[in-house]
Amino acid sequence: MRVTVIGSNGQLGNDVVHAFSAQGHEVRALTHADIELSNLESAKSCLSSQPSHVVVNTAAMHHVENCEQDPQKAFAVNAIGARNLAVVTRDQGATLIHVSTDYVFDGKKREPYVESDAPLPLNVYGNSKLAGEYFVRTLNPKHFVLRTSALYGKNPCRAKGGLNFVDLMLKLARERGRVRVVDGELVSPTATADVARQIVVLSGCDAYGLYHATAEGSCSWYEFAREIFSAASIDVKLEVASPTEFPAKVPRPSYSVLENRELKKQGLSVFESWQAGLMKYLGKTETRLVSQTG
Ligand SMILES: NC(=O)c1ccc[n+]([C@@H]2O[C@H](COP(=O)([O-])OP(=O)(O)OC[C@H]3O[C@@H](n4cnc5c(N)ncnc54)[C@H](OP(=O)(O)O)[C@@H]3O)[C@@H](O)[C@H]2O)c1
């Protein structure tokens, strides 16, 4: 298959490129320098110059505070950008695999959200991503919309910069020996390598639709940190931070655990527990660190 990956130098996009290439697919990797999602002409000319069977959109404006400050831009990228891709891929007869977020929910449910639950985003980011989902779902019948959560991968997240949560915890523990982490938000930490594998699996079938796509199970950020230190055998003083210590500037769901109900129903899920995903990531991270230090 010929596959185009948009946002290919991002945290998830990088793993998606590798996952398709590893399966022998012909991959066209596009960065922001190649395509501007919010501009229909850019999307049209870029995707028409070399049409592919599958387009994977991992690109987004997803820095939550920046989205809140610039709603027009957030909607231009996350909603109109998704619409542009849906229109162009539909006209080409291509499949669109579009990545969305757990932040479409308000977090009031307190048990894992399934695909049929009504979304109610609390912030601009979630609203703009939800609008993007609807455009994709209504405009290109050959679509997969994947909602994922709390990503970490070996390529840095471009929107957030710096280290992902796992690498940040390891760094802080080594530098300070004492780490304080909030305990009030429940998530399903998900390795981008696993989402990429899921995307490759879906690209090979026609079970189009909306899917939750996260690691199995859930934890608070504090519990995630505890598991990271335990798995990496790091002796560190881990403490619960008070909710006022790292106040959220923008409302976020305090519970955004997703159940991969539709993937499991179709027998298509590749996901393991979040602990298993972490172990695999740490294995890779150690290998990477060893190879970097020669
Ligand atoms: N990170 C998370 O924890 C998380 C959780 C749930 C869902 N998601 C979703 O997962 C997806 C991937 O996230 P990620 O962490 O891999 O993000 P990332 O590392 O920030 O990558 C995003 C990519 O999108 C590109 N991009 C941004 N605006 C663009 C535009 N207008 N036109 C074209 N390209 C543009 C960026 O390029 P530049 O940097 O050069 O602008 C970058 O390559 C996103 O859809 C996000 O909403 C992420």
The ligand as a Gaussian input file, in Angstrom:
#p B3LYP/6-31G(d) Opt

LIG

0 1
 N        0.228000      13.913000      23.171000
 C       -0.802000      13.415000      23.836000
 O       -0.699000      13.115000      25.036000
 C       -2.105000      13.156000      23.127000
 C       -3.189000      12.603000      23.846000
 C       -4.378000      12.326000      23.151000
 C       -4.475000      12.586000      21.795000
 N       -3.420000      13.152000      21.135000
 C       -3.530000      13.407000      19.699000
 O       -2.542000      12.607000      19.083000
 C       -2.066000      13.228000      17.889000
 C       -0.540000      13.203000      17.851000
 O        0.000000      13.861000      18.991000
 P        1.585000      13.986000      19.169000
 O        1.856000      13.962000      20.625000
 O        2.278000      13.041000      18.249000
 O        1.807000      15.506000      18.624000
 P        3.155000      16.293000      18.192000
 O        4.380000      15.552000      18.587000
 O        2.986000      17.684000      18.698000
 O        3.040000      16.289000      16.599000
 C        2.070000      17.041000      15.949000
 C        2.503000      17.273000      14.526000
 O        1.516000      18.068000      13.868000
 C        2.175000      19.063000      13.073000
 N        1.273000      20.172000      12.853000
 C        0.790000      21.025000      13.789000
 N       -0.021000      21.934000      13.191000
 C       -0.052000      21.634000      11.866000
 C       -0.699000      22.211000      10.744000
 N       -1.481000      23.292000      10.859000
 N       -0.517000      21.641000       9.529000
 C        0.301000      20.569000       9.390000
 N        0.951000      19.982000      10.406000
 C        0.779000      20.510000      11.645000
 C        3.382000      19.424000      13.942000
 O        4.359000      20.098000      13.193000
 P        5.102000      21.400000      13.824000
 O        5.507000      21.025000      15.221000
 O        6.272000      21.634000      12.911000
 O        4.089000      22.507000      13.807000
 C        3.833000      18.033000      14.390000
 O        4.596000      17.401000      13.396000
 C       -2.744000      14.602000      17.840000
 O       -3.865000      14.499000      16.981000
 C       -3.230000      14.837000      19.266000
 O       -4.403000      15.646000      19.274000
 C       -2.238000      13.434000      21.765000

